[in-house]
Amino acid sequence: MKPVRVIILAVAVISAGLAGFLALKLTGGRTVIAAGEPVVEKEPTVNVLVASKSLPVGSRLDGDSIRWTTWPESGLVDGLITDQNRPNAVTDLTGVVVRMPLFNGEPVRQEKIADASSRIMSALLPAGKRAVATEITVATGAGGFILPNDRVDVIMVRKADTGSFITETVLSNVRVLAIDQQIEEKEDGSKSVVGTTATLELTPDQSKVMTVAQQMADRLSLALRSIADAQEPDTVAADYLLSGDGQPAIQVIKSGSIVKSDDGVAQESSNQ
């Protein structure tokens, strides 16, 4: 072998040895740890009572309409029914009346349900309110489109002494508690559901006005309100109907004096 090749081979072997030595020095004393899977800690959960399907106002709870579902413990708020505070809730709440609509998967809260007695309407009534019924037809009930929880105006049509008809809004924005429905068979044999009685949620004074209007009116109609009006006042009533004459009181203010006229005609004040 030629001396040149021997020298080149020796240099290559020495270089390889030096590279290996340096690599060993660089990695010396270090511990290589294999990467493991991340550890995930599960948040504690509890079982919360929820609706198994959408439930309208007035419906009753049963084993098919409510169920337990897991709920993060950190997400618990007052009012939720859990298997810790009421382990027998599914059995205990069977027959309970729904006071406010429940949607599928929504937690069942105590303020949305009432007692399990047969007095459904009294369970639906808020404190201080009264339930007053009035007869309706398709013509006087917005074509049959009025449903429970809708808001309506009560419009009275009556005949004046002059022979003309007077239209007055006697109640405004009151809530419909229920619509009594019956099956009506048509001439062609088909059947439809027609509401014959609407039950309204009224204050005591509104109940008196409604009773007077039912006696005075030639016709009472319910005018369906927009859902956007739900926050407007619902205690307005034609209180003048309670005076006995059926005429609205007119007030005229002149020179600081208030003059009332029972017959609806303003009289001039003596000190004007």
Secondary structure, DSSP 8 states (H G I E B T S, - for coil): --HHHHHHHHHHHHHHHHHHHHHHHHHTT---------------EEEEEEESS-B-TT-B--TTTEEEEEEEGGG--TTB-BTTT-TTHHHHTTT-BBSS-B-TT-B-BGGGB--SSS-HHHHHS-TT-EEEEEE--TTTTGGGT--TT-EEEEEEEEE-TTS-EEEEEEEEEEEEEEEEEEEEE-TTS-EEEEEEEEEEEE-HHHHHHHHHHHHH-SEEEEEE--GGGTTS----B-GGGGGSS----EEEEETTEEEEETTS-----TT-
